[in-house]
Amino acid sequence: MNNEQNKIPQATAKRLPLYYRFINNLHHQGKLRVSSKELSDAVKVDSATIRRDFSYFGALGKKGYGYNVEYLLSFFRKTLDQDEVTKVALIGVGNLGTAFLHYNFMKNNNTKIEMAFDADPNKVGSEIGGVPVYHVDDLEDHLQNTAVAILTVPSTEAQGITERLVEAGVSGILNFTPARITVPDHIRVHHIDLSVELQSLVYFLKHYPLEEEEGE
Ligand SMILES: NC(=O)c1ccc[n+]([C@@H]2O[C@H](COP(=O)([O-])OP(=O)(O)OC[C@H]3O[C@@H](n4cnc5c(N)ncnc54)[C@H](O)[C@@H]3O)[C@@H](O)[C@H]2O)c1
């Protein structure tokens, strides 16, 4: 980690991607400067906070001029790019898992699926979307420094695999299986159940139809 970044308070760091997106858009539009008022309206952060945040970046706005878009952009690029990439492992290279391996998450954020595991010998040893597929028996050998795992195995396998992941030091699991997995308190599980999402969409359509905007 570099020292400069450590000095930025956490709350400020959290707003960085937000600022970055907006400043990037301005840059694409050919704008050279931006005032803290404009920024404040766009990102919904009050301008005093913006001024304080930006002072950490060494960007001191000038009265009547605002901030230099080019400078801010290069600062954000440098700082955000230097964020460590979070290594992700994917378990279960079937229909869903294969689709994820082909999807380039890195384009949008700093996570990267670095390795995948499956029990099927026909898949082991292959590379999908540039990601090597190892045998699930060798999970523990490969998982060093891997913080996050995506679970796309059959639901009957989910709990057993989860226990091995936790044992191997994984601290976050994105669970796509319908199984409700049990983990120790310090492990974070996010559960994505597409059928529940779909059902809920249908339910909302039926019971809470959106109305077209009309003058009252
Ligand atoms: N396909 C979908 O649209 C979809 C949608 C929502 C949820 N899901 C859920 O996601 C999971 C995967 O779905 P799918 O359609 O990709 O299934 P799939 O059968 O195509 O893939 C499962 C993969 O897991 C592998 N596997 C089996 N046991 C394993 C183990 N012990 N360790 C490692 N790998 C193992 C299989 O060899 C296979 O490659 C399921 O739990 C499913 O319910 C799938």
The ligand as an SDF file (V2000), in Angstrom:
LIG
                    3D

 44 48  0  0  0  0  0  0  0  0999 V2000
  -28.0930  -21.7580  -14.5060 N   0  0  0  0  0  0  0  0  0  0  0  0
  -28.8140  -20.8160  -13.9570 C   0  0  0  0  0  0  0  0  0  0  0  0
  -29.4440  -19.9570  -14.6240 O   0  0  0  0  0  0  0  0  0  0  0  0
  -28.9000  -20.6860  -12.4840 C   0  0  0  0  0  0  0  0  0  0  0  0
  -29.6450  -19.6460  -12.0260 C   0  0  0  0  0  0  0  0  0  0  0  0
  -29.7170  -19.4580  -10.6640 C   0  0  0  0  0  0  0  0  0  0  0  0
  -29.0760  -20.2830   -9.8160 C   0  0  0  0  0  0  0  0  0  0  0  0
  -28.3670  -21.3320  -10.2630 N   0  0  0  0  0  0  0  0  0  0  0  0
  -27.7020  -22.1920   -9.3000 C   0  0  0  0  0  0  0  0  0  0  0  0
  -26.2990  -22.1110   -9.5400 O   0  0  0  0  0  0  0  0  0  0  0  0
  -25.7200  -23.3730   -9.3400 C   0  0  0  0  0  0  0  0  0  0  0  0
  -25.0550  -23.8050  -10.6210 C   0  0  0  0  0  0  0  0  0  0  0  0
  -26.0010  -23.8820  -11.6770 O   0  0  0  0  0  0  0  0  0  0  0  0
  -25.5980  -24.3770  -13.1150 P   0  0  0  0  0  0  0  0  0  0  0  0
  -26.7740  -24.2550  -13.9580 O   0  0  0  0  0  0  0  0  0  0  0  0
  -24.3400  -23.6950  -13.5200 O   0  0  0  0  0  0  0  0  0  0  0  0
  -25.3180  -25.9310  -12.8070 O   0  0  0  0  0  0  0  0  0  0  0  0
  -24.4040  -26.9370  -13.6340 P   0  0  0  0  0  0  0  0  0  0  0  0
  -24.8600  -28.2910  -13.2720 O   0  0  0  0  0  0  0  0  0  0  0  0
  -24.3360  -26.5270  -15.0560 O   0  0  0  0  0  0  0  0  0  0  0  0
  -22.9620  -26.6770  -13.0020 O   0  0  0  0  0  0  0  0  0  0  0  0
  -22.5380  -27.1410  -11.7500 C   0  0  0  0  0  0  0  0  0  0  0  0
  -21.0420  -27.4010  -11.8540 C   0  0  0  0  0  0  0  0  0  0  0  0
  -20.5570  -27.7320  -10.5660 O   0  0  0  0  0  0  0  0  0  0  0  0
  -19.6630  -28.8150  -10.6990 C   0  0  0  0  0  0  0  0  0  0  0  0
  -19.5960  -29.5380   -9.4240 N   0  0  0  0  0  0  0  0  0  0  0  0
  -20.4060  -30.4910   -8.9130 C   0  0  0  0  0  0  0  0  0  0  0  0
  -20.0060  -30.8540   -7.6830 N   0  0  0  0  0  0  0  0  0  0  0  0
  -18.9180  -30.1020   -7.4090 C   0  0  0  0  0  0  0  0  0  0  0  0
  -18.0490  -30.0250   -6.2890 C   0  0  0  0  0  0  0  0  0  0  0  0
  -18.2250  -30.7590   -5.2010 N   0  0  0  0  0  0  0  0  0  0  0  0
  -17.0260  -29.1630   -6.3490 N   0  0  0  0  0  0  0  0  0  0  0  0
  -16.8180  -28.4000   -7.4460 C   0  0  0  0  0  0  0  0  0  0  0  0
  -17.5930  -28.4250   -8.5320 N   0  0  0  0  0  0  0  0  0  0  0  0
  -18.6450  -29.2760   -8.5080 C   0  0  0  0  0  0  0  0  0  0  0  0
  -20.2190  -29.6390  -11.8300 C   0  0  0  0  0  0  0  0  0  0  0  0
  -19.2160  -30.4710  -12.3960 O   0  0  0  0  0  0  0  0  0  0  0  0
  -20.6810  -28.5520  -12.7780 C   0  0  0  0  0  0  0  0  0  0  0  0
  -19.6590  -28.1570  -13.6600 O   0  0  0  0  0  0  0  0  0  0  0  0
  -26.8360  -24.3040   -8.8910 C   0  0  0  0  0  0  0  0  0  0  0  0
  -26.8420  -24.3720   -7.4860 O   0  0  0  0  0  0  0  0  0  0  0  0
  -28.0820  -23.6400   -9.4200 C   0  0  0  0  0  0  0  0  0  0  0  0
  -29.2130  -23.9630   -8.6400 O   0  0  0  0  0  0  0  0  0  0  0  0
  -28.2630  -21.5540  -11.5840 C   0  0  0  0  0  0  0  0  0  0  0  0
  1  2  1  0
  2  3  2  0
  2  4  1  0
  4  5  1  0
  4 44  2  0
  5  6  2  0
  6  7  1  0
  7  8  2  0
  8  9  1  0
  8 44  1  0
  9 10  1  0
  9 42  1  0
 10 11  1  0
 11 12  1  0
 11 40  1  0
 12 13  1  0
 13 14  1  0
 14 15  2  0
 14 16  1  0
 14 17  1  0
 17 18  1  0
 18 19  2  0
 18 20  1  0
 18 21  1  0
 21 22  1  0
 22 23  1  0
 23 24  1  0
 23 38  1  0
 24 25  1  0
 25 26  1  0
 25 36  1  0
 26 27  1  0
 26 35  1  0
 27 28  2  0
 28 29  1  0
 29 30  1  0
 29 35  2  0
 30 31  1  0
 30 32  2  0
 32 33  1  0
 33 34  2  0
 34 35  1  0
 36 37  1  0
 36 38  1  0
 38 39  1  0
 40 41  1  0
 40 42  1  0
 42 43  1  0
M  CHG  2   8   1  16  -1
M  END
$$$$
